[in-house]
Amino acid sequence: MSTNTRFAISWSFAQGFIIGQLSVIIVVGAFIKYFIFGEPSGDGSKSLLPSNTQRRREKARDSANRQHEERLLRKKRSSVLRATPPLTTTTILSKTYYNVNSHQPESLDWFNVLIAQTIAQFRDDARTDNAILTSLDSILNGPNKPGFVDTIKVTEVNLGEDFPIFSNCRVCPVEGTDGQKLQARMDVDLSDVITLGIETKLLLNYPKPLVAVLPVALAVSIVRFSGTLSISFVPSHPTAAEDSPPVPTDCSPKPNQADAGQRENQFTTLQFSFSDDYRLDISVRSLVGSRSRLQDVPKIAQIVENRLHDWIDQRCVEPRFQQIVLPSLWPRKKTTREGPTGAGVSVPGGANTTVGSECSGVSAGVGAIGDLRNRSTTSRA
């Protein structure tokens, strides 16, 4: 093979190799430039924007639909529970064989026994470790005490010895509800001597502090209280807050008040109030001065009596009422108790099970009623 032929073959091979490498470099460079570092076109971005927004809207709509379906499923009754017709007051009265027009008023002897035992236990607890004196001292000398009154000292406390008597109980519709709500009305009468005696000093701080001091001694006794008591139950409404969320306004209650109202709606409450024709007889003894003392001043007795009436009227006299949140009555393990050995009769076939006597049952009822003492809240009708 000649030299020219060998040179032509070498050149054609080098030329092809160089051209192939350049073409690969050009293709790779074009790919990197236009597909990796290239700017998206304006038309493309405009076409993608509506689709992204639409996807977000559809996602939010689907989430809202799922939440609504879950809420409906929670509220939906189980198919296992048998559907029952809604109960009305007429149905309740017919099933309990009670006629509000012809039924005779009932005596409440059993209820009087329970209330008497509850009050007796309260009096014993109040005398233990002078608990009543400590409570009265903290209340009378609290932050609401006026500045012109010196330290108040409790000189006499008498919690009484008798008990209220409830009688003449009858069930009747609540006024203004068209017979859709029932209440029990009963007469209550308490004849006892419940006394609270205090002594203090009135301070005259003008024109300079402690320019004069006036000793005052006062003893107030409740001699008799009688009136008509109304009791009714308000069923719980656990979904009231979910169905109608509160709208914030200028007169909206404070957060703690709103939370308290929601908690009351989640439990069955007991409402009670007294009629405005109640009777309250009190006795006021007063002693004013240190040397020349004034005894039993009529004006002081009148002021104390008016304040007591106002205190009762503003809390539990119609149309105002008191609400007590009732505890759950469903039997639970943590509320199960066992009486002492020998307190009742053993039940055959039951391990460590006894049936208490009648007095033990009454004591258990008293314990249930005693749990309700400190759960009262004031409401306005």
C-alpha positions in Angstrom: 0.0 0.0 0.0 1.4 3.4 -1.0 2.1 6.3 1.4 -0.8 8.4 -0.1 -3.3 5.7 0.4 -2.2 5.1 4.1 -2.4 8.9 4.8 -5.9 9.1 3.3 -7.2 6.3 5.5 -5.7 7.8 8.7 -7.2 11.2 7.9 -10.6 9.8 7.2 -10.5 7.9 10.6 -9.4 11.0 12.5 -11.9 13.1 10.8 -14.7 10.7 11.6 -13.6 10.4 15.2 -13.4 14.2 15.7 -16.8 14.7 14.0 -18.4 12.1 16.2 -16.9 13.6 19.4 -18.1 17.1 18.4 -21.6 15.8 17.7 -21.8 14.1 21.1 -20.6 17.3 22.8 -23.1 19.4 20.9 -26.0 17.1 21.8 -25.0 16.9 25.5 -24.5 20.7 25.7 -27.9 21.3 24.0 -29.5 18.9 26.5 -28.0 20.6 29.5 -28.8 24.1 28.2 -32.4 23.7 27.1 -33.6 20.9 29.4 -31.8 21.5 32.6 -30.8 25.2 32.8 -33.4 26.5 30.4 -36.2 29.0 31.6 -39.8 27.8 31.3 -41.8 29.7 28.7 -44.4 32.2 29.7 -47.2 30.3 28.1 -46.3 27.1 30.0 -46.3 28.8 33.4 -49.6 30.4 32.6 -51.1 27.1 31.7 -49.8 25.4 34.8 -51.0 28.0 37.3 -54.7 27.3 36.9 -54.2 23.6 37.3 -52.2 24.0 40.5 -54.8 26.3 42.0 -57.6 24.0 41.0 -55.8 21.1 42.6 -55.5 23.0 45.9 -59.2 23.9 45.8 -60.2 20.4 45.1 -58.0 19.1 47.9 -59.5 21.6 50.3 -63.1 20.7 49.1 -62.4 17.0 49.6 -61.0 17.6 53.1 -64.1 19.5 54.1 -66.3 16.8 52.7 -64.5 14.1 54.6 -64.8 16.1 57.8 -68.5 16.6 57.2 -69.0 12.9 56.6 -67.1 12.0 59.8 -69.2 14.4 61.7 -72.4 12.9 60.3 -71.1 9.4 61.1 -70.4 10.4 64.7 -73.9 11.8 65.1 -75.6 8.9 63.3 -77.3 6.4 65.6 -76.2 2.8 65.6 -78.3 0.5 63.6 -78.2 -2.0 66.6 -80.2 0.4 68.8 -83.9 0.0 68.3 -85.5 3.3 67.3 -88.0 4.6 69.8 -90.6 7.3 69.3 -89.7 10.7 71.0 -90.8 10.9 74.6 -93.1 13.8 75.5 -94.4 14.9 78.9 -97.8 13.4 78.0 -96.2 10.0 77.2 -94.1 10.1 80.5 -97.2 10.9 82.6 -99.3 8.1 80.9 -96.5 5.5 81.4 -96.1 6.5 85.0 -99.9 6.6 85.7 -99.7 10.2 86.9 -102.5 12.7 86.3 -101.4 16.2 87.1 -105.1 17.3 87.5 -106.4 14.6 89.8 -103.3 13.1 91.5 -103.3 13.8 95.3 -100.3 15.6 96.8 -97.7 13.3 98.3 -95.9 13.3 101.6 -92.1 13.2 101.5 -91.3 11.4 104.7 -88.5 9.3 103.1 -87.0 12.5 101.6 -87.1 14.2 104.9 -85.1 11.4 106.4 -82.4 11.7 103.7 -82.2 15.5 104.0 -82.0 15.3 107.8 -79.1 12.8 107.7 -77.3 15.0 105.1 -77.7 18.1 107.3 -76.6 16.2 110.4 -73.5 15.1 108.6 -72.8 18.6 107.4 -73.1 19.9 111.0 -70.7 17.3 112.2 -68.2 18.1 109.5 -68.5 21.8 110.3 -67.7 21.2 113.9 -64.7 19.1 113.1 -61.4 21.0 113.7 -63.5 24.3 113.9 -63.9 24.1 110.1 -66.9 26.4 110.1 -65.0 29.1 112.1 -62.1 29.0 109.8 -64.4 29.4 106.7 -66.4 32.2 108.3 -63.2 34.1 109.3 -61.8 33.9 105.7 -65.1 35.1 104.2 -65.8 37.9 106.6 -62.2 39.2 106.6 -61.7 38.7 102.9 -60.7 41.2 100.2 -64.4 42.5 100.0 -64.4 43.8 103.5 -64.9 47.6 103.5 -61.9 49.8 104.6 -63.9 51.5 107.4 -64.5 48.1 109.1 -61.9 46.7 111.5 -61.2 43.0 111.8 -64.4 41.0 112.2 -64.4 38.4 115.0 -66.9 35.6 115.2 -68.4 35.4 118.7 -71.3 32.9 118.3 -72.2 30.1 115.8 -75.3 27.9 116.2 -76.1 25.6 113.3 -79.4 24.6 114.8 -80.9 21.3 115.9 -84.0 20.8 113.8 -84.5 19.8 110.2 -86.6 21.1 107.3 -89.9 19.3 106.6 -90.9 18.9 103.0 -94.6 18.0 102.2 -97.4 18.5 99.8 -95.4 17.5 96.7 -97.1 17.6 93.3 -96.0 17.5 89.7 -97.1 20.2 87.4 -96.1 21.7 84.0 -93.7 24.6 84.0 -95.3 27.9 83.1 -94.5 29.2 79.7 -93.4 25.8 78.2 -96.9 24.7 76.9 -96.7 21.6 79.0 -93.4 20.4 77.5 -91.5 20.6 80.8 -92.5 19.2 84.2 -91.5 20.3 87.7 -92.1 19.1 91.2 -93.5 21.7 93.6 -93.4 21.1 97.4 -93.8 23.0 100.6 -90.8 23.4 102.9 -90.9 24.5 106.5 -88.0 25.0 108.9 -88.5 26.1 112.5 -85.1 26.4 114.2 -82.6 28.8 115.6 -79.6 29.3 113.4 -77.4 32.1 114.8 -74.3 33.9 113.7 -72.8 36.5 116.1 -69.9 38.9 115.3 -68.2 41.9 116.8 -66.0 44.5 115.1 -65.2 48.2 115.1 -66.2 51.0 112.7 -63.3 53.2 111.9 -63.6 56.9 111.1 -60.7 57.9 108.9 -61.6 61.5 108.3 -60.1 64.1 108.5 -57.2 61.8 109.6 -56.9 58.0 110.0 -58.5 56.5 113.1 -59.9 59.7 114.4 -62.7 57.7 116.0 -63.6 54.1 116.7 -67.1 52.7 117.3 -67.4 49.2 118.6 -70.3 47.2 117.2 -71.6 43.7 118.2 -74.3 42.0 116.1 -76.1 38.6 116.3 -78.5 37.4 113.6 -80.8 34.4 114.1 -83.0 32.7 111.5 -86.1 31.6 113.4 -88.3 30.3 110.6 -88.2 29.8 106.9 -91.1 28.5 104.8 -92.0 28.6 101.2 -92.7 26.7 98.0 -89.8 24.9 96.4 -89.8 24.1 92.6 -87.4 21.3 91.3 -86.9 20.3 87.7 -84.4 18.4 85.6 -82.7 19.8 82.5 -81.4 17.1 80.1 -77.8 17.3 78.8 -77.1 18.7 75.3 -73.6 17.5 74.4 -73.7 18.7 70.7 -75.0 22.1 71.4 -71.6 23.7 71.2 -70.7 21.9 67.9 -74.0 22.6 66.1 -74.1 26.3 66.9 -70.6 27.8 67.5 -70.7 31.1 69.5 -70.4 34.3 67.5 -68.0 36.8 69.2 -69.8 40.0 70.1 -69.2 42.9 72.4 -71.4 41.3 75.1 -70.0 37.8 74.7 -69.2 36.0 78.0 -65.6 35.7 79.1 -63.7 32.5 78.1 -64.1 30.9 81.6 -67.8 31.7 81.6 -68.3 30.2 78.2 -66.4 27.1 79.2 -68.5 26.8 82.3 -71.7 27.1 80.2 -70.4 24.4 77.8 -69.6 22.1 80.7 -73.1 22.6 82.1 -74.6 21.7 78.7 -72.8 18.4 78.7 -74.4 17.2 82.0 -77.9 16.8 83.3 -78.6 19.6 85.8 -81.0 20.0 88.7 -82.7 23.4 88.9 -84.5 24.6 92.0 -86.0 27.9 93.1 -88.4 29.3 95.6 -91.6 31.2 95.0 -91.6 34.9 95.8 -94.2 34.5 98.6 -91.7 32.8 101.0 -91.5 33.7 104.6 -88.3 34.5 106.5 -88.4 35.4 110.2 -85.2 36.6 111.7 -84.1 38.0 115.1 -81.4 40.7 115.2 -79.6 41.7 118.4 -77.2 44.6 118.3 -75.0 46.5 120.7 -73.3 49.8 119.6 -70.8 51.8 121.6 -68.3 51.2 124.4 -69.5 53.3 127.4 -73.0 54.6 126.5 -74.2 51.6 124.6 -77.3 51.4 122.3 -79.0 48.0 122.4 -81.2 46.5 119.7 -81.3 49.5 117.4 -84.4 49.1 115.1 -82.6 50.7 112.1 -79.8 48.1 112.2 -82.3 45.2 112.4 -84.2 46.7 109.4 -80.9 47.0 107.3 -79.9 43.4 108.1 -83.3 42.0 107.3 -83.4 43.8 103.9 -79.9 42.6 103.0 -80.9 39.0 103.8 -84.0 39.2 101.7 -82.0 40.7 98.8 -79.4 38.0 99.1 -82.0 35.3 98.8 -84.0 37.1 96.1 -80.9 37.5 93.9 -80.0 33.8 94.0 -82.9 31.4 94.2 -86.2 33.3 94.0 -88.3 33.1 90.8 -87.5 33.9 88.1 -83.9 33.2 89.2 -82.9 29.7 90.0 -79.9 27.6 91.1 -78.4 24.9 88.9 -76.6 21.8 90.3 -74.7 19.5 87.9 -75.6 15.9 88.7 -72.9 13.3 88.7 -73.1 10.3 86.4 -75.4 7.6 87.8 -74.1 4.8 85.6 -72.6 2.0 87.7 -68.8 2.0 87.5 -66.0 0.0 89.0 -64.4 3.0 90.7 -67.6 3.9 92.5 -68.2 0.4 93.8 -68.0 0.0 97.6 -68.6 -2.9 100.0 -70.2 -2.7 103.4 -68.6 -4.0 106.6 -68.8 -7.7 107.4 -72.0 -8.6 109.1 -73.8 -5.3 108.0 -76.2 -7.2 105.7 -77.4 -10.6 104.5 -75.1 -12.7 102.3 -76.4 -13.4 98.8 -76.1 -17.0 97.7 -73.7 -17.5 94.8 -72.1 -14.1 95.1 -68.6 -13.7 96.3 -68.2 -11.0 98.9 -71.6 -9.5 98.1 -74.0 -8.3 100.9 -77.3 -6.7 101.0 -77.4 -3.8 103.5 -80.2 -3.1 105.8 -82.6 -0.3 105.2 -80.6 2.2 107.2 -77.5 1.3 105.2 -79.4 2.1 102.0 -80.4 5.4 103.4 -76.8 6.2 104.3 -75.7 5.5 100.8 -78.4 7.8 99.5 -77.2 10.5 101.8 -73.6 10.1 100.5 -74.9 10.6 97.0 -76.8 13.7 98.0 -73.8 15.1 99.9 -71.7 15.0 96.7 -73.9 17.8 95.3 -73.3 20.4 97.9 -70.5 22.4 96.4 -71.5 22.2 92.7 -74.2 24.9 92.7 -74.0 27.8 90.1 -76.3 30.8 89.9 -78.2 31.4 86.6 -80.8 33.8 85.4 -84.0 32.5 83.8 
